[in-house]
Amino acid sequence: MGFFSFFFKKKDNSALEKKDNSTKSISDKINKDNFLEKNSNDNEKNSNYKILNSINSFQNTTNIDDNILKEINYKWESTEEIIDSIISETTSNNQNDVKLIEYIVNLIDSEKIELPILPVVATKIIALSYNTKADFNEYQQIIQSDPVIALKVLKLANSPYYKGLKDVTVLSVAISRIGLDGLRELVLAISIKSKIFQHTFYKEAISNIWKHSLLSSLIASRFANYINIQPTEGYTTALLHDVGQIVVYHSVQEYRKFYKISGWPDSTFVGRVSASIHMKLSAFILNNWNFSILQIDAVRVHHIPPAPLSSNLQKLIFLSVQIAYILLKNSFDSDNSILINFLEKNGINLSEEEFNKILLKIRGEFESIESIF
Ligand SMILES: [Fe+2]
């Protein structure tokens, strides 16, 4: 089944009966066609749920402003609501865009959507990162369990940014050279890139989304402390904020089969559809992965400027996403005063010297992680 597996529970499909004829016919056909073979990896799914549930119970003990929670009302809307809202928001009148949007939303409603599974290594690392007493040995055990990740950790320790006088060949030495903070981020990045950010056809588009996600996550991690967010929480949320886009690109394969389209639709078209639907899809996926309501909410609106009552996590993700766009567009040669002002507007006050120091670190980490793939 490749990188994705299904993990939906069967639900009552009576809601589908209320749809208008055009959406109903797609839903009916999707339900009848058994082109998406179910291949639920229950063991992996259950162990992920267990780990993430323990994270959530930890997070629920932290202080969250009641006013912010009142503002958050995450739910997956009905097909009609989603299609209506997406079509009213989108500037495109292209009927093909609408057709693909309808197809994807109906796949979700009829529980046939193919969703990525959060890799086991990633869930273990996330869980461990909330344990302040966890030491190098525990991280080393997780890394050793996956030879691909272990090799990449060694490679990173020998990359120009981390390189010492001698090449490292022993994992424990590599881990201490990178340091725990960098290590957590690296292992999460490797496992998520290798298991989720892949596509047989839209390689360039997926690679661009990956670069943007990785840079956003490093930015979120480095600025998290300034806005009272745990760096790991900021990092993980930012790393996954665009995961809905990956699902859109993967749905195209089934969309082609369904409508008997030969060849692949061009990536500009898929990108346009993705732009209009991916925030809702990312939130839907993080909800399925049992992430906290604050993380789901931050992802659900990551392109929308935060309001005064927005959570700090939402502010952090929004600004990290924006800064990542600017830095990638300008190859890191941006006018820093604009970025410093932008941070200030979002509640983070830094001198130019402090900002430059952080940016240098982010750039070093970004380029070294990029170099090992
Ligand atoms: Fe996005």
Boltz pocket constraint, residues with backbone or C-beta under 6 A from the ligand:
constraints:
  - pocket:
      binder: B
      contacts: [[A, 241], [A, 242], [A, 278], [A, 302], [A, 303]]
      max_distance: 6.0
